[in-house]
Structures are given as structure tokens and as C-alpha cells.
């Protein structure tokens, strides 16, 4: 399950850490650049280290990823989680964005995800989490629905009004409406305050008005409610501490 060149590169790097064989710093950096798929790693230089490498590309990257997972397992880990955020950039038309995707580049990205899904039988002990704004689904022309080969594999065949954490596409908007109620936010804040106060950090649980305000601001999953609860709990504590100080 491990690519021969990947295995040999890892052996050289491990040997360098152990001092046998001694791996000079330029050669170590060269191997790391090659493993990262960096174009600065010239294959002729890599070959002088005993490898028979190919340029790492989208066509052989999955095998390299599979090799990395196997190395992680050998190191004692249960597997590997790959998290990719801000996927809505694929359909973004904002001129402020540094990266703009043409139709061909966008479809290449969709095809890469489709290939990962179809490799499910050989990509073991690995989990991919893609995060994106709703417009990646709502945009019929450029979004996920525009690439049928991918959409057919990930669409939820049974739609529900209740939050379902086991579907391929998890709707966090439903999570906010169904799970993160103002009462739950108050309970989260109270538990956090108890922990922080034991650590001598001033914290005050949020009240119902604050919880309702946070809940109202978190529409469409764009604002992390747990993070806002944490910040508000700390802010209330700092503010309360400031008031007490000035009363004295």
C-alpha cells in the first residue's frame, strides 16, 4: 500500500534523524520538497539519492496520500483527517479574491473529489471534510450540481427537515435551528464559566437575551455559535471585573 519511492524517502529521512545514514541538510530539504510536490525539487537531483521518482501530480497523488496514511498507521495513529475550508471560492465572483477559477479548473477540482470518492475501497483510515457556503449548492450553473458525476455521488437521496449527521452533505443551518437553541447556548456558557473560574479566569455565563441575540446573528451558518458563546462568556467576565474594580 506504500509507494516504493515514498517509502525510500521516508527511510532516508528517518535514518537522518537517527544518524544512520547521515543525511545532509540540503538532501533532507530536497526530499521534503519532493514529498510536498514542489516544482523546485528537480527529479535529476532526487534520483541521485537513490530514488526513481516521478513528478507528483493529480494522477499519482492519491497513491502518495494512501502511502502517507499507511505511514501514519505505522507511527501509531488511527488514521488521517483532511479538512478543506472555504470551498465556495470555486464559484466566487468577488474581485477581491486572489484566486479565480475558470470552468476548466473548477471541473478539475470537482473531478478530483469524485476520484477520491471512487477510491473508497483503497483509501482506508482516512476522512475528508469539505466545508463551504450554501452558494456552492444553490448555484446550479457553477456549483456542485453542475458536475453530475460528482453530484450523483454526494446528493442526499432522502431530504429531511431534521438535522442528520450521517449524510454526505451535513446542513449546519439545520443544526443551528434544531440543536443550538438559546437555552443550549446558556448551558454551554455556564459549563465554560465553571471551568474557567476554576482556572482563575474571570468568566460569567451569558443570559437569555445575549443567547437569543447570538442565535439571531448566526443565520446560514456563517458565524460559529460555539466560538461566539466562548467569546461572550469571557467578555461578560472581563466587563464584570472592570465594573467591580471601578466600584472599589
Secondary structure, DSSP 8 states (H G I E B T S, - for coil): ---HHHHHHHHHHHHHHHTSS---HHHHHHHHHHHTT-TTS-HHHHHTTT-------TTTHHHHHHHHHHHHHHTT-S-EEEEE--GGGGT---TT-S----HHHHHHHHHHHHHHHHTTTT--SEEEEE---THHHH-TTTSGGG-HHHHHHHS-SS--SS--TTSSS--HHHHHHHT--HHHHHHHHHHHHHHHHHTT-------HHHHHHHHHHTGGG-S-HHHHHHHHHHHHHHHHHHHHHHH-
